[in-house]
Amino acid sequence: MVLGRFFMGHWPAKLACLLNVIMQTGWGFICAIIAGQMLSAVNGGSMTIAVGCIVGALGIGLLATFGIAALHIYERYAWIPQLIALFTLIGSSGRSWDTSLASIGDSRTINANRCCFFTIQISILIGYSAISSDFYVYCPVRTSRKLTFLTTWLGLWTSTAFVNLVGIGIATGVSSNAAWTEAYSISSGALLAACYEGLGGFGSFCAVILALGAIQNNAPATYVAALSIQTLGTYARKVPRWAWSLFLMVIELVCSVAGRNSLFNIFEDFLPIMTYWVCPWLTIAVEEHLLFHVLRGVTFDWTAWEDSKRLPVGAAALVAWLVGWAGAIIGMAQVWYTGPVALTIGGTGGDIGAWLSIAFAGVVYPPLRYIEIRRFGR
């Protein structure tokens, strides 16, 4: 978020920081609810979902409070039991998968639905561009940039593709497996716990491991959200990062417990829309770097990170960002709203909001930024 000031300007960058805090905190309490659902299902309902949400939120918040060094140590080993639990899930549930199940609807509707699914996936993944750099602060300065890019890129797309394929496999069995249908009517966490049926105590143990996975997945995001709050201004920076992490933990705990039924569905639909702000934001960042620094041979003056008089004015970026948002709005196809352009795809609409936001911002930003540099010299 600090780097965002070098292409968004000092004040417009604060809007991105605020949206980042909302987005990361929202994912935090959704993960806390999922963890609570699974823990409750494993305990046969003797542990309520509310108690499970408290455990999930506390786990996310405490891990984030200890900081990135502790998170690195935890994440270095936590993936191993997670991977074992996922492969066990495949082995336990695979017999009920129906890979011959055909997609429902005509070809236009199917294509529109696939377009929506793919856009949501790319929108969620691209959200990591707003937080990932904070995870590398302890890497040596001479760490290979290519290696950093490749490990990040491979880690994101392989993990996302893998769990999505497993999720699709389980979804194909919900309609034919009565026990899964009943579990899914309770919660998605109960469905995952039901997939381990037949494995006894080991299956319950694997379900707990997956619940802990929801915690480890969002602890880094809550850590970054705390840093984003500090980036909002001088007064916010005077509060220690760990204090903001605890503050966000309380918010995630209260929201997950109070909204474990209604807010979960609302934010499950709302958060993919929130990620649309990242698409034009990242487009502007790439164009600023390549067109106005690499091609012109101008380096960034990193010492200006807190000096609004030396940073870009930000007018060009703000206008391009808002235009990108307009592209996302007319191209999105979500539960709450379907844009006019999206309605032209398939019968019910296909989501191309991410792509339109990138295109709109990408076309508008270069000429505006050129005018801004000519007018203000920065």
C-alpha positions in Angstrom: 0.0 0.0 0.0 2.9 2.4 0.5 4.2 1.5 -2.9 0.7 2.5 -4.2 1.5 6.1 -3.4 4.1 6.2 -6.2 1.5 5.8 -8.9 -1.8 6.7 -7.1 -0.5 9.8 -5.3 -0.5 10.4 -1.5 -4.2 11.0 -1.0 -5.9 8.8 -3.6 -3.7 5.9 -2.3 -5.6 6.1 1.0 -8.8 5.0 -0.8 -7.1 1.8 -1.9 -5.8 1.2 1.6 -9.3 1.5 3.1 -10.7 -0.9 0.5 -7.9 -3.3 1.2 -8.6 -3.2 5.0 -12.3 -4.0 4.3 -11.5 -6.8 1.9 -9.0 -8.5 4.0 -11.1 -8.2 7.2 -14.1 -9.6 5.3 -12.2 -12.6 4.1 -11.0 -13.0 7.7 -14.4 -13.4 9.2 -15.6 -15.6 6.4 -12.7 -18.0 7.0 -13.5 -17.8 10.8 -17.1 -18.9 10.0 -15.9 -21.8 7.8 -13.6 -22.9 10.5 -16.4 -22.7 13.0 -18.7 -24.7 10.7 -16.2 -27.5 10.4 -15.2 -27.7 14.0 -18.9 -27.8 15.0 -19.6 -30.6 12.5 -16.6 -32.6 13.7 -17.9 -32.4 17.2 -21.3 -33.6 16.2 -22.9 -30.3 17.0 -21.8 -30.4 20.7 -19.6 -27.4 19.9 -21.8 -24.7 18.4 -20.8 -22.9 15.3 -20.5 -19.7 17.4 -17.9 -21.3 19.6 -16.1 -22.6 16.5 -16.1 -19.1 15.0 -14.5 -17.7 18.2 -11.8 -20.4 17.9 -11.3 -19.5 14.2 -11.2 -15.7 14.8 -8.8 -16.0 17.7 -6.5 -18.3 15.7 -6.4 -15.8 12.8 -5.9 -12.8 15.0 -3.3 -14.2 17.3 -1.2 -15.5 14.4 -1.4 -12.1 12.7 -0.5 -10.4 16.0 2.8 -12.2 16.3 3.9 -10.8 12.9 5.3 -12.0 9.6 8.3 -13.7 11.1 6.1 -16.0 13.2 3.8 -16.5 10.2 6.8 -17.6 8.0 7.7 -20.2 10.6 4.2 -21.5 10.9 3.4 -21.5 7.1 6.8 -23.3 6.4 5.4 -26.5 7.9 1.6 -26.1 8.1 1.2 -26.9 4.4 2.3 -30.5 5.0 -0.6 -31.7 7.1 -2.9 -29.6 5.0 -1.8 -31.5 1.8 -2.2 -34.8 3.5 -5.7 -33.9 4.7 -6.6 -32.8 1.1 -5.4 -36.0 -0.5 -7.2 -38.0 2.2 -10.3 -36.0 1.3 -9.9 -37.0 -2.3 -9.5 -40.7 -1.4 -12.4 -40.6 1.1 -14.9 -38.7 -1.1 -13.8 -39.6 -4.6 -16.0 -42.7 -4.8 -19.0 -40.4 -4.7 -17.8 -38.0 -7.4 -19.8 -38.1 -10.6 -17.4 -36.9 -13.2 -19.8 -37.7 -16.0 -22.3 -35.1 -14.7 -23.1 -32.7 -17.5 -23.4 -28.9 -17.1 -27.0 -27.6 -16.9 -28.4 -25.3 -19.5 -27.8 -24.5 -23.2 -24.4 -23.7 -24.6 -24.8 -19.9 -24.2 -25.8 -20.2 -20.5 -23.0 -22.7 -19.8 -20.4 -20.4 -21.4 -21.8 -17.4 -19.4 -21.6 -19.4 -16.1 -18.0 -20.5 -16.9 -17.1 -16.9 -17.7 -18.5 -15.9 -14.3 -16.6 -18.6 -12.5 -13.3 -17.8 -14.2 -13.7 -14.1 -13.6 -14.3 -14.6 -9.9 -11.2 -16.8 -9.6 -8.9 -14.3 -11.4 -10.4 -11.4 -9.4 -9.7 -13.2 -6.1 -6.2 -14.2 -7.1 -5.3 -10.8 -8.4 -6.2 -9.5 -5.0 -2.9 -10.9 -3.8 -1.1 -8.1 -5.7 -2.3 -5.7 -3.0 -0.8 -7.7 -0.1 1.9 -10.1 -1.3 4.9 -7.7 -1.2 4.5 -7.5 2.6 5.3 -11.2 2.9 8.8 -10.7 1.5 10.2 -8.1 3.9 12.6 -10.5 5.5 14.0 -11.8 2.2 17.5 -10.7 1.4 17.8 -7.7 -0.8 19.6 -9.7 -3.5 16.9 -12.3 -3.7 16.2 -13.1 -7.4 13.2 -11.2 -8.7 12.5 -13.9 -11.2 12.5 -16.6 -8.5 10.2 -14.4 -6.3 7.8 -14.0 -9.2 7.8 -17.7 -10.2 7.4 -19.1 -6.7 4.5 -16.6 -6.0 2.8 -17.3 -9.4 3.2 -21.1 -9.2 2.1 -21.2 -5.6 -1.1 -19.2 -6.3 -2.3 -20.9 -9.5 -1.4 -24.5 -8.5 -3.0 -24.3 -5.1 -6.1 -22.6 -6.5 -6.5 -25.0 -9.4 -6.1 -28.0 -7.1 -8.6 -27.0 -4.4 -11.1 -25.9 -7.1 -10.9 -29.3 -8.8 -11.5 -31.0 -5.5 -14.4 -28.7 -4.8 -15.9 -29.4 -8.2 -15.6 -33.1 -7.6 -17.4 -32.9 -4.2 -20.1 -30.7 -5.8 -20.8 -33.4 -8.4 -21.6 -35.8 -5.5 -23.9 -33.6 -3.6 -26.9 -34.3 -5.8 -26.5 -38.1 -5.6 -25.3 -38.6 -2.1 -28.1 -38.1 0.4 -25.7 -37.6 3.4 -23.8 -34.9 1.6 -27.0 -33.2 0.5 -28.2 -33.1 4.1 -24.8 -31.9 5.3 -24.6 -29.2 2.6 -28.1 -27.9 3.8 -26.4 -27.2 7.1 -23.2 -25.6 6.0 -20.3 -26.0 3.6 -18.1 -26.9 6.6 -20.5 -29.7 7.5 -20.3 -30.9 3.9 -16.5 -31.2 4.1 -16.7 -33.0 7.4 -19.2 -35.4 5.9 -16.8 -36.2 3.1 -14.5 -37.8 5.7 -17.2 -40.2 6.9 -16.0 -43.8 7.2 -12.5 -42.8 8.4 -13.5 -42.6 12.0 -11.3 -40.6 14.3 -8.7 -40.0 11.6 -11.3 -38.4 9.4 -12.3 -36.1 12.2 -8.7 -35.2 12.7 -8.3 -34.4 9.0 -11.4 -32.2 9.2 -9.8 -30.3 12.1 -6.6 -29.9 10.0 -8.7 -28.3 7.2 -10.4 -26.0 9.7 -7.0 -24.9 10.9 -6.1 -24.3 7.2 -8.9 -21.7 7.0 -7.1 -20.0 9.9 -3.6 -20.2 8.4 -4.9 -19.0 5.0 -6.2 -15.7 6.4 -3.8 -14.8 9.2 -1.4 -13.2 6.7 -4.3 -11.2 5.2 -5.2 -9.8 8.7 -1.6 -9.0 9.3 -1.5 -7.0 6.0 -4.8 -5.3 6.9 -3.2 -4.0 10.1 -0.3 -2.6 8.0 -2.8 -1.0 5.6 -4.5 0.8 8.5 -1.1 2.3 9.5 -0.7 3.5 6.0 -3.9 5.6 6.2 -2.1 8.4 8.2 0.3 9.6 10.8 -2.1 9.0 13.7 -2.9 5.5 12.6 0.8 4.7 12.4 1.4 5.8 16.0 -0.6 2.8 17.1 1.5 -0.4 17.0 0.8 -2.9 14.2 0.1 -5.7 16.7 -2.6 -3.5 18.4 -4.3 -3.0 15.0 -4.1 -6.8 14.5 -5.9 -7.4 17.8 -8.5 -4.7 16.9 -9.2 -6.5 13.6 -9.3 -9.8 15.4 -12.1 -8.4 17.6 -14.0 -7.2 14.5 -13.7 -10.6 12.8 -14.7 -12.4 16.0 -17.8 -10.3 16.5 -18.8 -10.3 12.8 -18.3 -14.1 12.5 -20.3 -14.9 15.6 -23.1 -12.4 15.0 -23.3 -13.0 11.3 -22.6 -16.7 11.0 -26.0 -17.2 9.3 -26.9 -14.0 7.4 -23.7 -12.0 7.0 -21.8 -15.1 5.7 -24.1 -15.3 2.6 -24.0 -11.5 2.1 -20.2 -11.2 2.3 -19.8 -14.4 0.2 -21.5 -12.5 -2.6 -20.0 -9.1 -1.8 -16.3 -9.8 -1.4 -15.7 -11.0 -5.0 -17.1 -7.6 -6.1 -14.7 -5.9 -3.7 -11.7 -7.4 -5.5 -12.7 -5.6 -8.7 -10.9 -2.4 -7.4 -7.6 -4.3 -7.6 -7.8 -4.9 -11.4 -7.6 -1.2 -12.5 -5.3 -0.5 -9.5 -2.8 -3.1 -10.7 -3.2 -2.0 -14.4 -2.2 1.6 -13.4 0.8 0.3 -11.4 2.1 -1.8 -14.3 1.7 1.1 -16.8 3.3 3.6 -14.5 6.3 1.3 -14.0 6.8 0.3 -17.7 5.7 3.4 -19.6 6.8 6.2 -17.3 9.8 4.8 -15.6 11.4 1.8 -17.5 10.9 3.3 -21.0 11.9 6.9 -19.8 14.8 5.6 -17.7 13.4 7.3 -14.6 13.9 5.5 -11.3 11.6 5.7 -8.3 12.7 8.0 -5.4 11.8 5.7 -2.5 12.7 8.4 0.0 9.6 10.4 -1.1 7.2 7.8 0.2 5.8 10.2 2.9 6.2 13.5 1.0 3.0 14.4 -0.8 4.9 17.3 -2.6 7.3 14.8 -4.3 4.9 12.0 -5.0 2.6 12.1 -8.1 -0.4 14.3 -7.8 -2.6 11.3 -8.4 -5.3 12.9 -10.4 -4.6 10.8 -13.5 -4.5 7.6 -11.5 -7.7 8.5 -9.6 -9.7 9.2 -12.8 -8.3 6.1 -14.5 -9.2 4.0 -11.4 -12.7 5.3 -11.3 -13.1 4.7 -15.1 -11.9 1.2 -14.5 -14.5 0.8 -11.8 -17.1 1.9 -14.3 -15.9 -0.8 -16.7 -16.3 -3.4 -13.8 -19.8 -2.2 -13.0 -21.1 -2.5 -16.6 -19.4 -5.9 -17.1 -20.1 -7.6 -13.8 -22.6 -10.4 -13.3 -23.1 -11.0 -9.6 -25.9 -11.9 -7.3 -26.7 -8.3 -6.4 -26.3 -6.7 -9.9 -25.7 -7.6 -13.5 -24.3 -4.9 -15.8 -25.7 -4.2 -19.3 -22.6 -5.5 -21.1 -22.6 -8.7 -19.0 -26.3 -9.3 -20.0 -25.2 -9.7 -23.6 -23.4 -12.9 -22.7 -25.6 -16.0 -22.4 -29.1 -16.0 -21.1 -28.5 -14.8 -17.6 -25.3 -12.8 -18.1 -21.6 -13.5 -18.1 -19.1 -11.7 -15.8 -16.4 -9.8 -17.7 -16.1 -7.0 -15.1 -12.4 -7.7 -14.4 -11.4 -7.6 -18.0 -13.4 -4.4 -18.8 -11.9 -2.6 -15.7 -8.4 -3.5 -16.9 -9.2 -2.3 -20.4 -10.8 0.9 -19.4 -8.1 1.9 -16.9 -5.4 0.8 -19.3 -6.6 3.0 -22.1 -7.4 6.1 -20.0 -4.3 6.2 -17.7 -1.4 6.8 -20.1 -2.6 10.0 -21.8 -3.9 11.4 -18.4 -0.6 10.6 -16.7 1.3 12.2 -19.6 -0.7 15.4 -19.1 -0.2 15.3 -15.4 3.6 15.0 -15.7 3.7 17.9 -18.3 1.6 20.1 -16.0 3.1 19.2 -12.5 6.5 17.6 -13.4 5.9 14.7 -11.1 
